[in-house]
Amino acid sequence: MNITDVRMRKINKEGRMKAVVSITIDDEFVVHDIKVIEGDDGCFIAMPSRKSMDGEYRDIAHPINTATRERLQKLILEKYEDALVNGFDEPLKS
């Protein structure tokens, strides 16, 4: 699996969510709405999710192993740090 494109949009309001990301895998498959969240120990990613009938949020799409999640998070957070310096794609309207 190769991440062939990362698009990042900055969130222009206060709060812990800092950006929303879309990734393209192998130039063939896109995953939207990955969130960059500022946590107590630094930033992390949250995969796209939906609220279930029992009130809990469940991921819609996600890596199935730790190594893939870590690789994806590392890539997205590197892109986020770069965007802080060099600018984001068009910001999301809040």
N, C-alpha and C positions, 0 to 999 in steps of 0.2 A: 504494500500500500504506500503510495506516494501522495503527499499533500502537494498539489500542483498550484494552488492559489489560496491566499488568505486575504479576506476583505474585512476591514475593521472600522467600525463606526463608534465614535466617542459619544458617551451619554452626557448631555449638557445640563445635568441637574445634580443637586446634592444627594448623597447616599453612597452605599457601598458598591453598587453596580457601576463600573467605570466604562465598559465598552461592550458592544455586541458584535460577534464575529460570525462570518460565513466561511466555510472551508470547501474547497473542491478537492476531491480524491480522484487521482488518476485521470484528470481531465474528463471525468464521466459522471461523477456523483457529487451532489452538493448537500451539505448539512448547514442549515441556517440556525440562528438564535443561540449560539454558544455564548455564554456570558463571561466576562472578566469581572470578578468580584474581589474587592479589597477586604481581606480578612485580617484578623488580629496578628497573624504571623506572615503577612505578605499576601500577594495576589494569588488567586487560583481560578480555574475555569469551572463553570457549571454547564452541563450539557442541556440541550433543549428538553423541557419537561412540560407535563400537563397535570393539572389537579384532578385527582381521581374522586369518585363519589364518596369515599371515606375521608376526604379532606387532605390526604397526603399527596405530595408531588412525586411523580414517577417520570424517570427519563424516557423520552421518546426514542432517542438514538444515543448510543454510547459505546465506547470501546469495551470489548469483552475480557480484556486482560490488563493487568497493571502496567506492563511494559508499554503497551500501546497508549494507554491513558497518559503515562508520564511523558512519552515522546510527543504526543499531541499538546499537552499542557506546556511543555518546554518550548515548542515551536510557537504557539500562540502568545505566550508571555514574552518571548524574545521580540515578536512582531509588535506587541503592545509597548514595550520599552522603546523600540525604534520609533513608533508612532508618536510617543510623548516628545521625542526630540525633533523628528522630521515632519510631523503632521499626520493626521488621520485621513481616511477617505471621508466623504461628505458626512458631517455629523447628523445624528438622528434628531428629529424635531421632538421637543419635549412638551 
